[in-house]
């Protein structure tokens, strides 16, 4: 966990190095998204995680 600005800087640095990466932001959410976020955002977050596992853990 880090401030969003640091996450964005890290994301850009990874892209500049040619690393396949994705930055997912959820408007009006915070670090409690997985427990108390909007249901739509919680589901979308979970789907992103599942897709990451499917892609990287074969």
C-alpha positions as CSV (number, residue, x, y, z in Angstrom):
1,X,0.0,0.0,0.0
2,X,1.2,3.4,-0.9
3,X,-0.1,6.8,-1.9
4,X,-1.7,6.8,-5.4
5,X,1.0,9.1,-6.7
6,X,3.7,6.6,-5.8
7,X,1.7,3.8,-7.5
8,X,1.4,5.8,-10.6
9,X,5.1,6.6,-10.7
10,X,5.9,2.9,-10.2
11,X,3.5,2.0,-13.0
12,X,5.2,4.4,-15.4
13,X,8.7,3.2,-14.4
14,X,7.6,-0.4,-15.1
15,X,6.2,0.6,-18.5
16,X,9.3,2.4,-19.4
17,X,11.3,-0.8,-18.7
18,X,9.0,-2.7,-21.0
19,X,7.3,-4.7,-18.2
20,X,3.8,-5.8,-18.9
21,X,1.8,-4.1,-16.3
22,X,-1.7,-2.7,-15.5
23,X,-2.8,0.0,-13.1
24,X,-6.4,-0.4,-11.9
25,X,-8.0,2.5,-10.0
26,X,-11.4,2.6,-8.5
27,X,-12.9,6.1,-8.1
28,X,-14.0,7.1,-4.6
29,X,-12.5,4.0,-3.1
30,X,-9.6,3.5,-0.6
31,X,-7.6,0.6,0.9
32,X,-10.8,-0.8,2.4
33,X,-12.2,-1.6,-1.0
34,X,-12.1,-5.4,-0.4
35,X,-14.2,-5.1,2.7
36,X,-16.3,-2.0,2.5
37,X,-16.1,-0.8,-1.1
38,X,-19.0,-0.5,-3.5
39,X,-20.2,-4.0,-4.5
40,X,-19.6,-3.3,-8.2
41,X,-16.0,-2.3,-7.5
42,X,-15.4,-5.2,-5.2
43,X,-16.5,-7.6,-7.9
44,X,-14.4,-5.8,-10.6
45,X,-11.4,-6.0,-8.3
46,X,-11.8,-9.7,-7.8
47,X,-12.1,-10.3,-11.5
48,X,-8.9,-8.4,-12.1
49,X,-7.2,-10.6,-9.6
50,X,-8.5,-13.8,-11.2
51,X,-7.4,-12.7,-14.6
52,X,-3.9,-12.0,-13.3
53,X,-3.7,-15.5,-11.8
54,X,-5.0,-17.0,-15.0
55,X,-2.4,-15.1,-17.0
56,X,0.7,-15.5,-14.8
57,X,0.2,-18.8,-12.9
58,X,-0.1,-21.3,-15.8
